[in-house]
Amino acid sequence: MDALDLIRRVAVDLTRSLATDDRYDRLLDAIRSAVPCDAACLLTVDGDVFRPIAAYGLTPEGRSRVYVRREHPRLDVIAGAKEPVRFAPDSNLPDPFDGLLEADATALAHVHACAGAPLTIDGELVGLLTADALDPHAFDTIDDRLFAAVATMAAAAMQTSRLIEALEESAERLGLVAADLMRSNHDRDGDAMIGTSAAMQELNGEVVLVAPADFTVLVTGETGSGKELVARAIHAKSPRAAAPMLYVNCAALPESIAESELFGHVRGAFTGAERDRAGKFEVADGGTLFLDEIGELPLAVQPKLLRALQEGEIQRVGEDVLRRVDVRVVAATNRDLPAEVRAGRFRSDLFHRLNVYPIAVPPLRARPDDILLLAGHFLDRIRLKLGLGAVRLDASARERLIAHDWPGNVRELQNEMHRAALRASRGVPRTEPVIVRAGDILAGAGPDPGPGREVETAPPVPLRAQVERFQRRVIEERVRANDGNWAAAARDLGLHRSNLYHLAQRLGLRGS
């Protein structure tokens, strides 16, 4: 095959839709047609290491080896040359492929004919091309200009393949990001941190403080208290806000797939690994990774997570290449991690690496001033979903909400408001207001005492809550007396209209 035929064949392959491995294999086939040999290898450059990406005539061991430049003088000479290199048959430099040619069945003979060429693009070394033969005179008739043309075409083909591969990886990453964000958006019912209580003001202050710092954050709190909302607020207020935030529920990761899910895998790494796949760390590169229920992460995976946090390096399952990632980690747990460390279920070094900046989310019972604000927010959301008219709480419903201790926190309140709105809307025309009463809330939360049985004494209500009840009742009476005119109600109460609006908002009587 002459140079023109080689160029035509390689150019045709570059325009075809081929997998990267197939493109490299066909390139080697074309090269062997121009330079007959017993073995040929394309190697890519990774610092001072050369890795085969396509090979012909080499044993599996030869294909899978990593060749360090300083340990292989011939590869070092080729890499430093400007033109193709031929080594004399009697050269005393060891050949990297001695004993690794499939044609050498005894694995005893030394390679006698060896040639190679540096593959460069714009002066940068991107790879090496080597050709080897057992016949010491195999390359005597090969024109140096043809070998140079082969090397030029190989470099161009390698660069094109790299660009295509990078585009494919970028498209795959964007697809994974989009799929993850769509799932996250579907699962999330609102993402605002709502509340005006002192506890919430303090929590918001912590978020504003740590968000720009790019620290690893450990969010702790009871189930349903809103840890994910805190994580999303940190991301939204950080310099990474324009990049994706991905979510991983560590409690849902079986040990068998946890490492692959976080760090990815290569084809053939395990049964069912039919293609290379990026893990969540790679997909979240440049953004934030939220590791929920971090206390449930399998112990065997924790050392790799520690390395990712400390060094910014990950390794796909089945691959010996370290990949650099730039990911901010926000972790959350409802477990007592120091106790888990003492019990040997969580690594001490990982705990301290995660606990760079701890944030504790207060339970709902510690922020009673926010209960009615949250209840109003959830009622408004379910109103939109169900297509209802205005949904309001009456005084008895508000009292019952405040008196409950909410062991399930904000998530329990949200679910209860959805159920209460549905119950209260039974039989109400779509355009009419829906009034949620005490009987619609926490139905079934306790046994009905029945006739002749005493009702259990309600828990004591704090003074502030009682004062707020009185304020709500008086405001509602004045608004009703003035046919819904809030300005007139403010005059009756001796308040400025804006002050009444703010007070009504805080008491849950008006939306924000």
Protein Blocks (a to p, Z undefined) as FASTA:
>chain_A
ZZklmmmmmmmmmmpccdfklmmmmmmmmmmmmmgcfbdcddddehjaccdfbdehiafk
lmmpccdfklmmklmmmmmpmbdcdddfklcbdcfkgoiafklmnomaccfbdcddddde
ehiafbdcddddfblklmmmpcfklmmmmmmmmmmmmmmmmmmmmmmmmmmmmmmmmmmm
mmmmmmpgcjadcdjbfklmmmmmmmmmmmmnopacddeddehilpmmmmmmmmmmmmkl
mpccddddfklmcfklmmmmmnopaehkaghiabccddfklmmgoiacddehkllpcfkl
mmmmmmmmmnopacdehiabdcddddddddddfbdfklmmmnopacfklmmmmmmpacdd
ddfklmmmlmmmmmmmmmmmmmmmnopacddddfklmmmmmmpgolnlmmlmmmmmmmmm
mmmmgopafkbccdddfklgoghkaccebghiacdddddddfklmmmmmmmmmmmmmmmm
nnopaklmmmmnopafklmmmmmmmnopacZZ
